[in-house]
Amino acid sequence: MEQPILRTGVTSLSDAELLILDIAALNGGLRSFFLRDVFPRQYNYPSHHLPDVLLHETLDRFEKEGIIDGANYINYASQPDRTIRITKRGGAIWESERKPDWSRYVTDWYPGQYIAIYGHSAAVCEFLFEVAQSSQFIEYSGGPVRRAVAERQLIYWRKAQPVHCLAARVSKGQSWPICNWDEFHANRCWWRFPDEISRFWDWPTAVC
């Protein structure tokens, strides 16, 4: 059973439309990725349940209203498609519903045998690395842990600001581990996906 969507309710967006903007705000993508039967598998996210005809009508309206923009594109199936990118106006509308604390946002990436964690707070990146180890979300194989910071756009439609990176080697040949999800979520002071944001509405801003 899908969980209720926690939002401020200050806009007229439907829950389905908000789920679409959740993904547009952090990832963007192609319209073909947002089709009803593709969206949950493509993004590992709850379904918006909009029939495909209504989805395209919704995206056309979003473009007309300046909430998203797009460009024609030939997709991986060699079919006509269109890109989806949220605009700054759309981002402001989305933020008014989700109230994201960007100081607690992180994104993790696994190039080869490494984990790379990016965020606006070095302390939050460090804590994710520690909790990921203790909960067996990752298996750290030892060796140096590299840290860096640079002015970057962590989110494509937001202004550049300091982004911290923590990178370390994980065990060779490690498949997706058996994670203690209860421990992982109980200790979580970060968010990676929009449906995790509301947990931190009453939390203080994270230290840099």
C-alpha positions in Angstrom: 0.0 0.0 0.0 1.4 3.4 -1.0 2.1 5.9 1.8 0.3 9.3 1.8 2.2 12.1 0.3 3.4 14.6 2.9 3.3 18.1 1.5 2.4 21.6 2.5 -0.6 21.8 0.3 0.0 25.5 -0.6 -0.4 24.9 -4.4 -3.1 23.4 -6.6 -0.9 20.6 -7.8 -2.4 17.2 -7.5 -0.4 14.4 -5.8 0.3 12.9 -9.2 1.6 16.2 -10.5 3.8 16.6 -7.5 5.3 13.1 -8.0 6.2 14.1 -11.5 7.9 17.3 -10.3 9.8 15.3 -7.6 11.7 13.5 -10.4 11.9 16.5 -12.7 13.4 18.6 -9.9 16.2 16.2 -9.0 16.8 14.2 -12.2 15.0 15.5 -15.3 14.6 12.9 -18.0 12.6 12.0 -21.1 8.9 11.9 -21.4 9.1 8.2 -22.3 10.6 7.6 -18.8 7.5 9.2 -17.2 4.9 6.9 -18.8 2.7 5.3 -16.2 4.1 1.8 -16.6 7.8 3.0 -16.9 8.0 5.7 -14.3 8.1 3.4 -11.1 10.7 1.1 -12.6 12.8 3.8 -14.1 13.0 5.9 -11.0 12.2 3.4 -8.2 9.5 5.8 -7.1 5.7 5.5 -6.4 3.5 5.6 -9.5 1.8 8.8 -10.5 -1.0 6.6 -12.0 -1.8 9.1 -14.8 -2.8 7.4 -18.1 -0.3 8.2 -20.8 -2.6 10.6 -22.7 -3.3 12.6 -19.6 0.4 12.6 -18.7 1.3 14.2 -22.0 -1.5 16.7 -21.6 -0.1 17.5 -18.1 3.4 17.9 -19.4 2.2 20.1 -22.2 0.4 22.3 -19.7 3.5 22.4 -17.4 5.6 23.7 -20.4 2.9 26.3 -21.3 2.9 27.5 -17.7 6.7 27.7 -17.5 7.0 25.0 -14.8 9.1 22.7 -17.0 10.8 23.1 -20.4 11.9 20.6 -22.9 13.4 19.9 -26.3 12.6 17.4 -29.0 14.7 14.3 -28.8 15.2 10.9 -30.4 15.2 8.3 -27.6 17.0 5.0 -27.2 14.3 3.2 -29.2 14.9 5.7 -32.1 11.4 7.1 -31.4 10.5 10.8 -31.2 10.6 12.0 -27.6 11.0 15.1 -25.5 13.2 16.1 -22.6 11.9 17.2 -19.2 13.7 19.8 -17.1 12.2 21.9 -14.4 12.6 25.6 -14.6 13.5 28.0 -11.8 9.8 28.9 -11.6 8.9 25.2 -11.4 11.6 24.7 -8.8 10.1 27.4 -6.6 6.7 25.8 -6.9 8.1 22.4 -6.1 10.1 23.8 -3.1 6.9 25.4 -1.7 5.3 22.0 -1.5 8.3 19.9 -0.3 10.2 22.5 1.8 13.6 20.8 1.2 16.5 21.5 3.5 19.3 21.5 1.0 21.9 21.4 3.7 20.8 17.8 4.3 20.5 16.7 0.7 23.1 14.1 -0.5 23.5 12.0 -3.6 25.6 8.9 -3.7 27.3 7.3 -6.7 29.1 4.0 -7.2 31.7 4.3 -10.0 33.6 1.0 -10.2 34.6 -0.2 -6.8 34.1 3.2 -5.1 31.5 5.1 -3.3 31.3 8.8 -3.9 29.0 11.0 -1.7 28.1 14.6 -2.6 26.3 17.1 -0.4 26.4 20.7 0.8 27.4 19.6 4.3 30.7 17.8 4.9 29.3 16.6 8.3 26.2 15.0 6.7 28.4 13.3 4.0 30.6 11.9 6.8 27.7 10.6 8.8 26.1 8.9 5.8 29.5 7.1 5.2 29.6 6.0 8.8 26.0 4.8 8.9 26.3 3.1 5.5 29.2 1.0 7.0 27.5 0.1 10.3 24.3 -0.9 8.6 26.1 -2.9 5.9 24.7 -0.6 3.2 28.3 -0.6 1.9 31.3 -2.7 2.8 34.3 -0.3 3.1 37.5 -2.1 2.1 39.9 0.2 3.9 42.4 2.6 2.4 42.3 6.3 2.1 39.1 8.3 2.3 39.3 11.3 0.0 37.5 14.5 0.6 37.2 17.6 -1.5 35.0 20.7 -1.9 34.3 22.9 -4.9 31.8 25.4 -6.1 29.3 23.4 -8.2 25.6 23.0 -9.1 24.6 19.9 -7.2 21.1 20.4 -8.5 21.0 21.6 -12.2 18.5 24.4 -11.8 19.9 25.9 -8.5 22.8 28.3 -8.2 26.3 27.0 -7.7 27.5 26.7 -4.1 30.1 24.7 -2.2 29.6 21.0 -2.8 31.5 18.5 -0.6 32.6 15.1 -1.9 33.7 12.0 0.1 35.1 9.1 -1.9 36.3 5.7 -0.7 36.9 2.2 -2.0 34.4 -0.5 -1.3 35.1 -4.2 -1.3 36.0 -5.8 -4.6 33.3 -7.9 -6.1 30.7 -6.7 -3.5 27.2 -7.2 -4.8 24.4 -5.1 -3.3 24.8 -5.8 0.4 22.3 -7.2 2.9 21.5 -3.9 4.6 20.0 -3.4 8.0 17.4 -0.9 6.8 16.0 -0.3 10.2 19.4 1.0 11.4 20.0 2.9 8.2 16.8 4.8 8.4 16.8 5.3 12.2 20.1 7.1 12.0 19.3 9.0 8.8 20.0 12.8 9.1 20.0 13.2 5.3 17.6 12.9 2.4 18.2 11.5 -1.0 14.7 11.3 -2.4 11.8 13.9 -2.2 9.5 11.5 -0.2 12.2 11.7 2.6 12.2 15.5 3.0 9.3 15.9 5.4 11.3 14.1 8.2 13.5 17.2 8.5 10.9 20.0 8.4 11.5 20.7 12.1 15.3 19.9 12.2 17.9 22.7 12.3 20.0 23.4 9.2 23.0 21.0 9.1 26.5 22.4 9.8 28.7 22.7 6.8 
